[in-house]
Amino acid sequence: MEKGLRLRKADDETDKSDLLDAKGITDYQARIGALMYAMQGTRPDIAVAVTTLSQFCQQPTKEHSQAVKRVFRYLRGTIDHGIVYRGSGNLNDAPTLLGYCDSNWAEDLNDRKSVTGYAFLLGNGVISWKSKKQPTQALSSVEAEYMAAAEAAKEAVWWRAFLTGIGYSMAAPTRVLSDNQGSIALSKNPDHHDRTKHIDLRHHFIRDKVADGTIALEYISTNEMAADVLTKPLVKDKHLHTTALLGMAAV
């Protein structure tokens, strides 16, 4: 998907000639399923496109169909790309789990909900990622980033338990990187009651994990935010840079 593309669902004002017929709808749904299979396997770089385009499966338009075809053209052009993992060379070294979390605030034209994106790396390659619309509207970019951080914290806890279960020590906190200073402050300071009292309690999970030393939520520049590619379409150079940060390369 090209940067700045914002798609709307079909409604009563949509020109009937722009709607797909029954066969077109079936083909659209099948293509989304194929893209979803690739995305869940080894292609986090198309996650935000799949998340966005899958919303229109019930009544896709020609514009939606063209966007899907663009994703397939992208995959054809990068068919040799995959995730590359590079170890330290010492099997006794504990693996370093590193997380990135980000959000795209209120960019969906249909319901103004934000998108959560997170990625976790091990051996310099991404092992877990998510691009998903948040369940409620965020009232600010800080709130959207805070909810994204909470989702990332839950994933970090799961990976820490998994790595501990196979014999690795996870004594040090897991670093989760965010490019929003406000959400980092909220995770460390429970006194901002007026700003957070309306947020669903489950999102405050991040506070407990920061307080008990399980998670270290740290700032990183937006230019180095690997999860940016999981929240919105990017220009080509930024897209290539963020996918490289995730460990993707021609193989």
N, C-alpha and C positions, 0 to 999 in steps of 0.2 A: 504493500500500500504506500502511495506517495504521501509525503509530508503535507499536512494540512487537510487531508481528505476527511470529511465529516459526513457520514451517511445517515439518512433518515429512514424510518420505517414507512412502508406504504400506508396511506390513509385515504379518506374519502376524497381528498383533493388531488390524489395522484392520478395522472393521465392513464386511462385504461390501456392504452397502447404501450405503456412502459412496463406493464405487469407481465410476468412470465406465465405461459400456459401450464397445464398439468404436467406435461412431459418436462418442460423447463424447470419446474419446481423440483421434480424428482431428480433430475440431473444435478441441480444446484445442491440439494441435500447430500447426494452421493459424493460430490466433489468436496463438500465441507467435511464429510466423514473421512475421506482420503487424506485431506490436509491435517485433520486432527490426529490421525494415526502417525503421520510423519512428525508433527509437532511434539507429541508425547514421547517419541522415541529419541530422536537425535537433532531436532531442529527447533530449539527455543527461539531462533531468530524470526520465526513466523507466528509465534504465540499470540501476539497482540492482533495480528491480522485475523487469525482463526477466531479469537475471542470476539472480535467486532463483527465479522461476517456471519458467524453462527447465529447471531440474534435475528437474522432476517430469513431463516429457513421456512417460516410459515407462509410468507408471501414476499418472495424476493422480486426485485425489479431488474431491468436490464443493466442499470448502473451497478447494482450489487453483483450481478453475474460478471460484468467486465472487471470488477475488482478481484473476484475470485480467479479469473483467468490471468490477471496480472501476477498473482501469487504463484501460480503454476509456472509462468514464464520465469519468475525469479528463481524458483527451485531448479528449473532446467538449466539456467545459467550458472548455478552454484551446486550442481549435482555432485561434484567431487568434495564438497565441504562436509566436515564432521567435527566432532569434539575430540580434542587431543589431550591426553592426560600425561603429565610428566612428573615422575616421582623424584625423590631426593637421591635415590640410589642406595639408600640404607633401609632395609626392611624393618629395622628396629625403631626407626624414627616414628613418633606419633604423628598421624596425619593432621594437617592444619585445616580446620573447617572455617571458611570465610563466607559471610553472607552480605548481600546487597539488598536493599529494599527501597522502593520508590512508588510514587503514585502520580496520576495525571488528573488533576482536580477538575471535576464537573465538565469534562469535555464532551460527554455524550449528549447529543442534541435531543434525544428522545426522552430521557428522564433525568438528565443532569447528574447522574451518578458518576463517581470517580472509578478509576481502574487501579487495582493493586498489582504491583509486580515485585517479585523477589526471586533471587537466585542464590544458590549455595555452591561453592566451589571446593573441590578436594583434588590435590595434585595438579593445581592450576587449570583444571577443567570443570565445567559446570556439571553437577550431579543431580540437581533438583531445581525446578523453576516453576513459577506460576504467573499467569496473567489472567486476572479475573475481576469482573465488575464488583464493586463493593455493595453490600446489601442495603445500605441506607445512604441518603445524600449527606455529604460532608459540608459543613457550613463554612469551612475555610481550607486553604491548602495545608495548614498545619494539622488540622483534624484528619484530613485525608492521608497525610504522611504518617500520622500517629497510628491510624488503623492498619496501614500497610506494615508498619513496624511490628504491630501485635501479631499479624499473620506470620511474619518472618520469624518472630520469637518462638511461635508454636512449632514451626518447622525445625528450627535450631535445636529445640529440646528433643524432638524425635531423633534427629541425627546423632545427638550426643548420647542418647540412650542406646542407639544401635551400635555406635563405635565402642562404647563401654562394654556392650554385650559380647563383642568379638575380641575383647582383651586389651583395648587401648585406654590409656589414662586420659581423662578429660578434666584435669584439675583446673586449668586456666579457663577464664571466660571465653565464650565464642564471640568473636568480633562480628557485629552486624553494622554495615556502613549505610548511612543516610545522608542525603544532601540538603536536609532541612533542619536548621538549628532549632527552630521552635518545637518540633516534635521531639527532638532529643531532650530539650529542657523539660517538656511535659513528662517524659518518661522518668526523669530523675527527681522531679519536684511535685509532690502530691498536693501542694497548697493552692494550685490554680483551680479552685473548685468552680468558680463561676464560668470558666472556659471549658470545663470538661464534665459538668454534672449531667449534661444531656447525652453524653456518649455511652453507648451500650457497655455494661459492666465487663463483658468478655474482652473488650479491647484494652482494658486496664491490666490484662495479663502481663503485658510488657513491663509494667512498673515492678511487679513482684520479681520478675526474672533479672531485671537490672539491679534491684536491691539485694538479692541473694547471691549475686556474683555469677549467675549462669550466663548472662548476656552482657556484653559491653557494647552499647550503642554509640557509635562514633561518627563524626562528620567526615564527609569526603566531598570534594568539588563535584559539581554537576557534570563537568567535562569528563570525569573519571567514573561516573555512575553507570556500572554495567547493567543495572536493572532498567535503565532508561528505555532500552529497546523492547522491554516487556510491557510498557505502558502507553506508547504512542508511536506512530510512524515517524521516522527520522530522515533527515537528508542523507545522501549516500555516504559521505565521508564519516558522519557521526555513526551511522548504522554499522559501517565496517569496523570502526574503532570499538564500539561497544561489544560487537560479536567477538572481536579478538580478545577483549577483556574476559569474555566467558570461556575462552579456550577453543573457539571455533577457528578452523583453518582448512585449507585444501589438504587432503590426505591421499 
